[in-house]
Amino acid sequence: MSKRTRRTTKAAPVKKAAPVKKTKANIKIDLTEDIVPIVEKFRTFDSTGWLEGKPELENWLGCKNLEIHANTCSAQDYEIKTIRAAVKVSKGVHYYEVRLTEGTSVKIGWALDTFKPREHDGIGCDADSWGWDCSRQKIYHNLPGGGQNHYNSWSNNDNGKTYGEYCGVGDIIGCLINFEDKIISYSKNKTDLGVAFRLTSLKQGGLFHPCISLSSRTKVQVMFGPNFSFNPKHVFGLNTTVKTSQSNSIIDVFQKYQQIEVEAKDSQSFDLMKQKGVLQLASDLGCKDEMDPHVLILAWKMRSRKFCEFYDHEWNVMWALTSAYNFKEMHDSVKKWIKEVTEDDLCYNSFYFFVFDYLLSEKGGKATALEKNDAINAWTMLQALLKKKWGLFSHWIDYWKKSDAKGVNRDCWKMLISFMENNKNVKNPSGVNFDENDMWPTAIEDFVYFLREQNG
């Protein structure tokens, strides 16, 4: 059996020509070389691809009285209009947002490349589309409407399942698709509304477009990222673009470390940088011992879902968004991120909260607490990053070493930040700032009693 390589075929070169003659809508021209969606080149790894096309709205059905300007669209009458974004995805976790600017007669969701709604229906009317009517709080999949070309056709027959909260003008709706967990979920004004659809029969390689149906003179604004009002974990937007040579360079660095631990019989390993490769990468980036934060910093920025393993789509998009296209630029970026975590409280807190979930992922989906020694090591590493050290930190570690507790739960991990902030200037344990009437985790209360006993 011949040895497989990551790049089994080479993407055909893009011919130079005037923009109007381009046959692919996702190709732009600058003075030096083509700019393509980053994953256009990455698709050579996987024949199914995972993202292609431009994050632009299109009236692919030719609906009349539908106005599209940049990423804003509006229905000019009361009939149902359906639009979609040209970008389509088939792998990873992706997200977009919709702001309701006028009216609320809208359904928001995702649709397969094969979706073709009948004349008087919107998304959710067949097996190839999934939509949420965020005004009437109903979700639809494979549920035809009433056959009349207006908003009530899809909404007043009560055949949708109740979901979510009412959304009105000014609200921002987030729409997420997760191919790893096979779910579609929504958010409203930064509040996660939970799973709306489970894609149990999803076939690998299906291409999904962001898709919206609207009527009754409703107007919406669509945001494809990378910056959103709400940023769910492990999620990227839909508009990453780089030059061809830059995407190749990002791929080459991934391949170098991914190939350190490739299992020839495991096709998934070709999408994955495993532990040996990750540790070698960390070493090359300047990691000298296990207390250095390089792997955790990378995982945090990459929004990695699996402990000490990096997937190609996480890697590719992170460096594209960072504008780091070779190893030196990646090395400099990691140094900058470590400095930001060290000096910026908001960055530090975000990183601190991430570390708990990331370390917990090593234990599997059912684990709810970090083992005591893992937590102590993580706290020691995190404390070393701070310029302004926690005054009671050494006592906190001493308490845990002597404690009979076996693990640290999320509540304790999270609230420790607030406790240490309240005591940032306290050096003498006898002067601990602690209000017994406040709701503190049991471990922090026990720590205070431990201090008091130690100091008489």
Secondary structure, 3 states (H helix, E strand, C coil): CCCCCCCCCCCCCCCCCCHHHCCCCCCECCCCCCEEEHHHHHHHHCCCCCEECCCCEECCCCCCCEEEECCEEEECCCCCEEEEECCEECCCEEEEEEEEEECCCEEEEEEECCCCCCCCCCCCCCCCEEEEECCCCEEEECCCCCCCCCCHHHHCCCCCEECCCCCCCCCEEEEEEECCCCEEEEEECCEEEEEEEECCCCCCCCCEEEEEEECCCCEEEEECCCCCCCCCCCCECCCCEEEHHHHHHHHHHHHHHHHHHCCCCCHHHHHEECHHHHHHHHHHCCCCCCCCCHHHHHHHHHCCCCCCCEEHHHHHHHHHHHCCCCHHHHHHHHHHHHHHHHHCHHHHHHHHHHHHHHHHHCCCCCCCEEEHHHHHHHHHHHHHHCCCCCCCHHHHHHHHHHCCCCEEEHHHHHHHHHHHHHCCCCCCHHHCCCCCCCCCCHHHHHHHHHHHHHCC
